Each structure stands twice: as C-alpha cells, then as structure tokens.
C-alpha cells in the first residue's frame, strides 16, 4: 500500500511533534498504516464513499489517542492522509465539524488531482515526507 499525505496533514503532524505530549504519534501512525494488512489499514468510520473510494476517520492509540482522516483508493492501492489531531492535551479536539470535514475532503481531492502530495515512508520508527512525482 502506498501512503501519501497533503500539506495540511504534514503541517499538523509537525506541529504535534513539537509538543512532547504527542511523542507517541509517529508510532501510532506507523502501526496503523505501515504494519497492517490492507483490511486493517482501511478499518475505521466511513465518512463518505463506497466501493473503491472512501473517506475514513480512523482512531489511533485508543479512545484518548489520535484521529486521522484519509482517502482510501482501494483500486489504486493507495491511502491519502488528510488530517490528524489528538483527542486530549493542549491541542486536543473532541471532533471536527461537518463543514471542516468537507474542506478536508475537497482539499485532498484537489491535491490528488494536482499531484500536490507528499510520499510518506517509514524507516527505523520515523516517518519521512518527500514530494510526490507520480508518473
């Protein structure tokens, strides 16, 4: 499975990493998106979509952990991470508004169409981001 992310996801990830309270975020993302089967990766609450294309909200690291929103294009064997946020701590949020979810969906669709994405890879317990150049 190929993992991509939007500029917004990368920015939020970097902000959260600066806060020591969220140092478990890389491990939670690696466990959720790099160590599971396709079925495990796709597990979550479907916000919109059916079949091969879905937007999914996924719980990471338990009920007080993190939430991530992502596009799943099963036929292309790709996941597009859109947003991540903690449920607790100084930057914690209870949930996202429907209006903000729609913004995320539109931003991600535009980023996919314009190839304005980052490729996300994992090595030695760290995530790295590089600009996507799909052929």
N, C-alpha and C positions, 0 to 999 in steps of 0.2 A: 504494500500500500504506500503510495506517495503522499507526503504530508506537505501542504503549503499553508501560508498564512497571509493575512492582509497587513497593511501598515498599521492599522489600528490595533490588531492583536499584538504585534511585535512591540509597539509603544506601551501598551498596557502591561505586557509581560515584563518589560524593562523597568517600568515604574514599580511594579510589585516586588521585583528582585532587590530593589534598593532598600526595602523595608525588611528588616530581619525577621519580622513576624511571619513572612511568607517565603522563607527559605526552602520550604518543602515543595514549592510549586514545580520546579523542574522535575523532581522525582515523580510527582503526581501526573504530570503531562507525559513523561516517558513511559510510565506504567500504563497509562490509558491509551496512548496512541502508537507506541513503538514496540510493546511487548505482547500485545494481544492478537488474537485472531481477528479477521475482518468482522465477524459477528460481534465479538467483544468490543471492538472499536466503535461499531455502529450502535451499540446499546445506549439508549437514552430516550428522553421525551421528544417525540417528533413535533416540532413547532408548525411546520408546513411541508407539504410534499408527499408523494407516494412513489412507489416503484423504485427506479434507479436514482432519483434525485430527491433529497430530503434536506431540511434544515433541522438539526438536532441540538437540544440542550442536554449536556452531559454533566452529571455530578462527579466530581473528583475528590478523593480523600474524605469520603463520608459526608454526613449532613452538614457539618460545620466547616467543610473544606472550601473547595473552589467550584465554580460553574464555568463551563466553556460552551460557546455556541459555535457550531461548524456546519458547513455544507458538506454533504456526503454525495459524491457522484460515483455510485457503485459500479456502473458500467465502465467508467474510466479508471477504476481502482485508485481513486484519489479523495483526499479529505482536505478541505479548505477551512482552516481555523479562522474564525471571525472576531471573537472577543473572549476574554477571560476576566473573571472577577472573583474576589474572596467573599465568603458569606459572613465572616467575622473580622474583627480587628479594626484598626483606624480607617482602613479603606474599604471595609466591608459594606455590602449592599444586600438587602433582602431579596430583591428580584428586579428585573428590568421591565420597564413599561412596554406595552404593546407598540407604542409609537417608536421607541428606541429599537425594539426588535426589528421593525420594518426598515429602519435606517440601516441596521447591520446587514439585513438581507440584501437590500439594494446596493450597498457599498461592496459587499462580497461579490455579487453578480457582476457589477461593473469591473471590479479588479480581475475577475476571471476572464471576462471578455477582452479587457485591455492588456492582459498578461502583466498586471501590476501587482505581482505577488513575490513572496519570499519562499524559497525552498527551506523546509525545516528538517534538520538532520540531528541525530543523537550520536554522541561519542563520549565514552567514559563518564556517563552521568551528566553530561552537559548538552544543552540544545544550542545549535548554531543556525544562523539565518544567512542565506545568500540570495541575491536577486534571481528570480526565475527567468529563464530564457527558453521557453518551450519551443520545440521545432514543429 
